[in-house]
Amino acid sequence: MTATPTAPLPRPVRGVRVHSRQTVGACAPTYGRVELDFEPVPTGVASSIEFACTAEPEPSPEYEESLARGVLRALAAADTEDPAAHPRPPVRARVIVRALSWHWVDSCETAFVRLGALAAREALECVAQDREPRPVETRVSPHT
């Protein structure tokens, strides 16, 4: 069995913004806000993610790791949430996190995995549709 070759992202996609609103009146932790840039990488260079921001209200290794996991899974076309949702070949990119916001009570790691996947999907759709990113406003579910 041979591995599926991955191509580099064909062009930069900067300013991908994803925001998951808090569910008003519910106890589910759904809040998170991120802004990422996606850059092409040279042939043979693996996908990477770097944090060029300070998280608000303070750094959170757990949320940073969760965000990175979601982004990298989506770029690798290995999104286990819904593998049939976006059938496409894997893509390699350098991802720069420009902003990350979370809340002490209203955020969770699962929300940031999903934010990462949504951001990567938006970047890939921008390339496929030859457009600039649109803000993604959602309310992710931490339970599925």
C-alpha positions as CSV (number, residue, x, y, z in Angstrom):
1,M,0.0,0.0,0.0
2,T,1.4,3.4,-1.0
3,A,0.8,6.7,0.8
4,T,-1.2,9.3,-0.9
5,P,1.2,12.0,-2.1
6,T,0.5,15.5,-0.7
7,A,0.8,18.7,-2.6
8,P,1.7,22.0,-1.1
9,L,-1.0,24.6,-0.7
10,P,-1.0,26.4,-4.1
11,R,-1.3,30.0,-2.8
12,P,-1.4,31.8,0.5
13,V,-4.7,32.3,2.3
14,R,-4.4,34.9,5.0
15,G,-6.9,36.1,7.6
16,V,-9.0,33.0,8.1
17,R,-11.3,33.8,11.0
18,V,-13.4,31.3,12.9
19,H,-15.6,32.1,15.8
20,S,-17.7,29.7,17.8
21,R,-20.3,31.5,19.9
22,Q,-21.2,30.5,23.4
23,T,-24.6,28.8,23.7
24,V,-26.6,31.3,25.8
25,G,-28.4,29.7,28.7
26,A,-26.6,26.4,28.2
27,C,-23.8,24.8,30.1
28,A,-21.9,23.4,27.1
29,P,-18.5,25.1,26.6
30,T,-18.6,26.2,23.0
31,Y,-16.7,29.5,22.9
32,G,-13.5,30.0,20.9
33,R,-12.1,32.5,18.4
34,V,-9.1,32.1,16.1
35,E,-7.4,33.8,13.2
36,L,-4.9,31.9,11.0
37,D,-2.8,32.4,7.9
38,F,-2.1,29.5,5.6
39,E,1.1,29.6,3.5
40,P,2.5,27.3,0.8
41,V,5.5,25.2,1.7
42,P,8.4,24.0,-0.5
43,T,8.3,20.5,-1.9
44,G,9.2,17.9,0.7
45,V,8.4,20.1,3.7
46,A,5.8,18.8,6.0
47,S,2.8,20.8,7.3
48,S,3.5,22.9,10.4
49,I,1.8,25.2,12.7
50,E,3.2,28.1,14.7
51,F,1.7,30.5,17.2
52,A,2.6,34.1,16.4
53,C,0.2,35.5,19.0
54,T,-0.5,35.6,22.7
55,A,-3.7,33.8,23.6
56,E,-6.4,35.7,25.4
57,P,-6.9,35.7,28.4
58,E,-3.5,33.9,28.7
59,P,-1.6,31.1,26.8
60,S,-3.3,27.7,26.9
61,P,-1.2,24.7,25.8
62,E,-4.2,22.5,25.8
63,Y,-6.2,24.7,23.4
64,E,-3.2,25.4,21.3
65,E,-2.6,21.6,20.9
66,S,-6.3,21.0,20.2
67,L,-6.3,23.8,17.5
68,A,-3.2,22.4,15.9
69,R,-4.6,18.8,15.9
70,G,-7.8,20.0,14.1
71,V,-5.9,22.0,11.5
72,L,-3.4,19.3,10.7
73,R,-6.0,16.6,10.5
74,A,-8.1,18.6,8.1
75,L,-5.0,19.4,5.9
76,A,-4.1,15.7,5.9
77,A,-7.7,14.8,4.8
78,A,-7.8,12.7,8.0
79,D,-10.6,14.5,9.7
80,T,-12.2,11.7,11.7
81,E,-15.2,14.0,12.6
82,D,-16.8,13.5,9.1
83,P,-14.3,12.1,6.6
84,A,-16.9,12.2,3.7
85,A,-17.7,15.9,4.2
86,H,-14.8,17.2,2.2
87,P,-13.3,14.4,0.0
88,R,-10.1,15.8,-1.4
89,P,-6.4,14.9,-1.4
90,P,-4.1,15.9,1.5
91,V,-2.4,19.3,1.3
92,R,0.7,20.6,3.1
93,A,0.9,24.1,4.5
94,R,2.6,26.3,7.0
95,V,-0.1,27.6,9.4
96,I,0.4,30.7,11.5
97,V,-2.0,31.4,14.3
98,R,-2.4,35.2,14.5
99,A,-5.1,35.3,17.3
100,L,-6.6,32.8,19.7
101,S,-9.3,33.6,22.3
102,W,-10.8,31.3,24.9
103,H,-12.9,31.6,28.1
104,W,-12.2,30.0,31.5
105,V,-15.6,28.4,31.7
106,D,-17.1,28.6,28.2
107,S,-14.3,26.9,26.2
108,C,-13.2,23.3,25.8
109,E,-10.5,21.3,23.9
110,T,-13.0,19.7,21.6
111,A,-14.2,23.1,20.4
112,F,-10.7,24.1,19.4
113,V,-10.2,20.9,17.5
114,R,-13.3,21.8,15.5
115,L,-12.2,25.4,15.1
116,G,-9.0,24.2,13.6
117,A,-10.7,21.9,11.2
118,L,-13.2,24.6,10.1
119,A,-10.3,27.1,9.5
120,A,-8.4,24.6,7.4
121,R,-11.6,23.8,5.4
122,E,-12.2,27.5,4.8
123,A,-8.7,28.0,3.6
124,L,-9.0,25.1,1.2
125,E,-12.3,26.3,-0.1
126,C,-10.8,29.7,-0.7
127,V,-8.1,28.1,-2.9
128,A,-10.7,25.9,-4.7
129,Q,-13.1,28.9,-5.3
130,D,-10.3,31.4,-5.9
131,R,-11.6,33.8,-3.3
132,E,-10.6,35.6,-0.1
133,P,-11.7,34.1,3.3
134,R,-15.0,34.8,4.7
135,P,-15.6,34.9,8.5
136,V,-16.9,31.6,9.8
137,E,-19.5,32.1,12.6
138,T,-20.7,28.9,14.2
139,R,-21.6,27.2,17.4
140,V,-19.6,24.0,17.7
141,S,-20.9,21.1,19.7
142,P,-18.4,19.6,22.3
143,H,-20.4,16.4,22.5
144,T,-20.2,14.8,19.1
